[in-house]
Amino acid sequence: MQRRGSLLILAAMFVTPMSSLHAAEKAAPKFDALRGTIWDEAAATAGLCDPLLVYAIALIESGADDGQGGIAPYPWTLGYAGRDVRTSSRRDAEVALSRIGPDSNIDIGLMQINWAAHHGRVRCPSDMLAPAANVRLGAQLLGESLTSSPDDMVLGLGRYHSWNETRARWYGTAVWRLYLSLLTPPATRRERLA
């Protein structure tokens, strides 16, 4: 399911390199800022060597204006019926989930995990709203998708989103570009543009 938030970030990655670098600079965690966080713990539990890959996917999936001119993953995001719904709290997200209903095709939380595809991994949809649990499950799914394509990182990254090869490559390329932008120190990013 394509949603507005994801489309804006993905479009920036493909259409306007300046926009993608600007968004990445605003979204990039400070050096070593992910150490000891839910991103780091989830990546380690899933056997991933870099929590920044998990963070890059969260930016694409639930990235929202952080109120400071940048973007950040947003935990109370629900994606359904082709749109993102961002509530102000977990409680509000739980209320929205109850209105949508558990039989709906809905993406939940920081990592926008699809309830229909992964409902067997948690007890109920609201369990996916717990940020740490959502990131752990997202990292696990990312690890599985990367394992499915050990010789093709872009395809493996893309399978987090879709197993259709065309869509997977499109998404995987966007994640990879964002990840590389996040890895590059801000000063170097500006120098590359000159």
C-alpha positions as CSV (number, residue, x, y, z in Angstrom):
1,M,0.0,0.0,0.0
2,Q,1.4,3.4,-1.0
3,R,0.8,6.2,1.4
4,R,1.4,9.9,1.2
5,G,4.2,10.1,3.8
6,S,6.2,7.3,2.2
7,L,5.6,8.7,-1.3
8,L,7.0,12.1,-0.3
9,I,10.2,10.7,1.1
10,L,10.6,8.2,-1.7
11,A,9.9,10.8,-4.3
12,A,12.6,13.0,-2.8
13,M,15.1,10.2,-3.0
14,F,14.5,9.8,-6.8
15,V,13.4,13.1,-8.2
16,T,15.4,15.8,-6.4
17,P,18.8,14.8,-5.0
18,M,19.1,18.2,-3.2
19,S,15.8,17.5,-1.4
20,S,16.9,14.0,-0.4
21,L,20.2,15.3,0.9
22,H,18.5,18.1,2.9
23,A,15.9,15.7,4.3
24,A,18.6,13.2,5.2
25,E,20.7,15.8,6.9
26,K,17.8,16.9,9.0
27,A,16.9,13.2,9.8
28,A,20.4,11.9,10.4
29,P,21.1,10.9,14.0
30,K,24.3,12.3,15.5
31,F,27.3,10.1,15.3
32,D,26.8,7.0,17.5
33,A,23.4,8.4,18.6
34,L,21.8,5.0,17.9
35,R,24.0,3.1,20.3
36,G,21.9,1.7,23.2
37,T,18.6,2.7,21.6
38,I,15.7,0.6,20.5
39,W,17.2,0.8,16.9
40,D,20.5,-0.7,18.1
41,E,18.9,-3.4,20.3
42,A,16.4,-4.4,17.6
43,A,19.2,-4.6,14.9
44,A,21.4,-6.7,17.2
45,T,18.5,-9.1,18.1
46,A,17.7,-9.5,14.4
47,G,21.4,-10.2,13.6
48,L,21.8,-7.0,11.6
49,C,25.1,-5.2,11.8
50,D,23.8,-1.6,11.4
51,P,20.9,-0.1,13.3
52,L,20.9,2.8,10.7
53,L,19.4,0.5,8.1
54,V,16.4,-0.1,10.5
55,Y,16.2,3.6,11.2
56,A,16.3,4.4,7.4
57,I,13.3,2.1,6.8
58,A,11.4,3.8,9.7
59,L,12.1,7.2,8.2
60,I,10.6,6.1,4.9
61,E,7.7,4.3,6.5
62,S,6.6,6.7,9.2
63,G,8.7,9.8,8.8
64,A,6.9,13.0,9.8
65,D,7.8,16.6,10.4
66,D,9.6,16.7,13.7
67,G,8.7,20.3,14.4
68,Q,12.3,21.4,14.0
69,G,12.6,21.5,10.2
70,G,13.5,17.8,9.8
71,I,11.8,14.5,9.8
72,A,11.8,11.6,12.3
73,P,10.0,8.3,12.5
74,Y,6.6,8.8,14.2
75,P,5.3,5.9,16.4
76,W,1.6,6.6,16.3
77,T,1.2,6.3,12.5
78,L,-1.4,4.1,11.0
79,G,-1.5,3.5,7.3
80,Y,-4.7,2.3,5.6
81,A,-7.0,3.0,2.7
82,G,-4.0,4.7,0.9
83,R,-3.3,7.3,3.6
84,D,-1.4,7.9,6.8
85,V,-3.2,8.7,10.0
86,R,-0.9,10.2,12.6
87,T,-2.5,10.4,16.0
88,S,-1.2,12.4,19.0
89,S,-0.7,9.5,21.4
90,R,-0.7,5.8,21.7
91,R,-4.1,5.9,23.3
92,D,-5.5,7.9,20.3
93,A,-3.8,5.4,17.9
94,E,-5.5,2.5,19.8
95,V,-8.9,4.2,19.5
96,A,-8.3,4.7,15.8
97,L,-7.3,1.0,15.4
98,S,-10.4,-0.1,17.2
99,R,-12.5,2.0,14.7
100,I,-10.7,0.7,11.7
101,G,-11.0,-2.9,12.9
102,P,-8.6,-5.8,13.0
103,D,-9.8,-7.2,9.7
104,S,-8.5,-4.2,7.7
105,N,-5.3,-4.1,5.7
106,I,-3.5,-1.7,8.0
107,D,0.2,-0.7,8.6
108,I,1.0,0.1,12.2
109,G,3.7,2.1,14.0
110,L,7.2,3.3,13.4
111,M,8.0,0.5,11.0
112,Q,4.5,0.4,9.4
113,I,4.2,-3.4,9.9
114,N,1.2,-4.8,8.0
115,W,-1.3,-6.4,10.4
116,A,-2.8,-8.6,7.6
117,A,0.6,-10.1,6.7
118,H,2.1,-10.4,10.2
119,H,-0.8,-10.8,12.6
120,G,0.5,-14.2,13.7
121,R,3.6,-12.6,15.2
122,V,1.7,-10.6,17.9
123,R,-1.3,-11.0,20.0
124,C,-3.3,-8.0,18.8
125,P,-2.9,-5.0,16.5
126,S,-2.3,-2.6,19.4
127,D,0.7,-4.6,20.5
128,M,2.4,-3.2,17.4
129,L,2.0,0.3,18.8
130,A,4.7,-0.3,21.5
131,P,7.7,1.4,19.9
132,A,10.3,-1.1,21.0
133,A,8.1,-4.1,20.0
134,N,7.4,-2.5,16.6
135,V,11.0,-1.8,15.9
136,R,12.1,-5.3,17.0
137,L,9.5,-6.9,14.7
138,G,10.5,-4.5,11.9
139,A,14.1,-5.4,12.3
140,Q,13.3,-9.1,12.4
141,L,11.3,-8.7,9.1
142,L,14.2,-6.7,7.6
143,G,16.6,-9.5,8.6
144,E,14.4,-12.1,6.9
145,S,14.1,-10.0,3.7
146,L,17.8,-9.4,3.6
147,T,18.5,-13.2,4.1
148,S,16.2,-13.9,1.2
149,S,18.5,-12.2,-1.1
150,P,22.1,-12.5,0.3
151,D,23.8,-11.3,-2.9
152,D,21.5,-8.4,-3.7
153,M,21.2,-5.8,-1.0
154,V,18.8,-3.6,-2.8
155,L,16.4,-6.5,-3.5
156,G,16.7,-7.7,0.1
157,L,15.9,-4.2,1.4
158,G,13.0,-3.9,-0.9
159,R,11.4,-7.1,0.2
160,Y,10.7,-5.4,3.5
161,H,8.1,-3.5,1.5
162,S,7.0,-5.9,-1.3
163,W,8.1,-9.3,-2.7
164,N,7.1,-8.1,-6.2
165,E,10.6,-7.6,-7.7
166,T,9.8,-4.3,-9.5
167,R,8.3,-2.7,-6.4
168,A,11.0,-4.3,-4.2
169,R,13.8,-2.8,-6.3
170,W,12.2,0.6,-6.4
171,Y,11.8,0.7,-2.6
172,G,15.1,-1.0,-1.9
173,T,16.9,1.6,-4.0
174,A,15.2,4.4,-2.1
175,V,16.2,2.9,1.3
176,W,19.7,2.3,0.2
177,R,20.1,5.9,-1.1
178,L,18.7,7.3,2.2
179,Y,20.9,5.0,4.2
180,L,24.0,6.2,2.3
181,S,22.9,9.8,2.8
182,L,22.5,9.2,6.5
183,L,26.0,7.7,6.7
184,T,27.7,10.6,5.1
185,P,28.7,13.4,7.5
186,P,26.8,16.6,6.9
187,A,30.0,18.6,5.9
188,T,30.8,16.0,3.3
189,R,27.3,16.1,1.9
190,R,27.5,19.8,1.3
191,E,30.9,19.5,-0.3
192,R,29.7,16.9,-2.7
193,L,27.1,19.3,-4.0
194,A,29.7,22.0,-4.9
